[in-house]
Amino acid sequence: MVRTHPRSSRGRLRWDGHTLDVWVTAPPLDGAANLALIRAIAAWLAVPPSAVRLVAGHRSRTKVVEVDGLPTVPPASKRDGA
């Protein structure tokens, strides 16, 4: 599960082993926050943005994403960036 926090003062990610919290600076207008979310997840996992697909939650803060070419889920950690 992915929880999005649009219009944040800075972009960052936090993965607790079950939920990925993604703070993006983009507003939730015209898909801008979803695009920023996809780019942030792709950068974090070192995959191209085209490998990250939003499956559910297009208009919600709680989303489901699918990532192609990811052999395992990263271990739980806190990470700033993206």
Backbone hydrogen bonds, N-H to C=O, Kabsch-Sander energy under -0.5 kcal/mol:
donor,donor_aa,acceptor,acceptor_aa,energy
2,V,63,K,-2.6
3,R,20,L,-2.8
4,T,2,V,-0.5
4,T,61,R,-3.2
5,H,22,V,-2.6
7,R,26,A,-2.0
8,S,24,V,-2.7
12,R,23,W,-1.6
13,L,79,R,-1.7
14,R,21,D,-2.3
15,W,77,S,-1.8
16,D,14,R,-0.5
16,D,19,T,-1.8
20,L,1,M,-2.6
21,D,14,R,-3.2
21,D,19,T,-0.7
22,V,3,R,-2.8
22,V,20,L,-0.5
23,W,12,R,-2.9
24,V,5,H,-1.8
24,V,22,V,-0.6
29,L,27,P,-1.7
32,A,29,L,-2.2
33,A,27,P,-0.8
35,L,31,G,-2.4
36,A,32,A,-2.2
37,L,33,A,-2.4
38,I,34,N,-2.4
39,R,35,L,-2.3
40,A,36,A,-2.4
41,I,37,L,-2.5
42,A,38,I,-2.4
43,A,39,R,-2.3
44,W,40,A,-2.3
45,L,41,I,-2.2
46,A,42,A,-0.8
46,A,43,A,-0.5
47,V,42,A,-2.3
51,A,48,P,-2.3
52,V,49,P,-1.4
53,R,51,A,-0.5
53,R,66,E,-3.1
55,V,53,R,-0.7
55,V,64,V,-2.6
56,A,64,V,-1.6
60,S,57,G,-1.8
63,K,2,V,-3.5
63,K,61,R,-0.6
64,V,56,A,-2.3
66,E,53,R,-2.8
68,D,51,A,-2.7
70,L,67,V,-0.7
77,S,15,W,-2.3
79,R,13,L,-1.3
81,G,11,G,-0.6
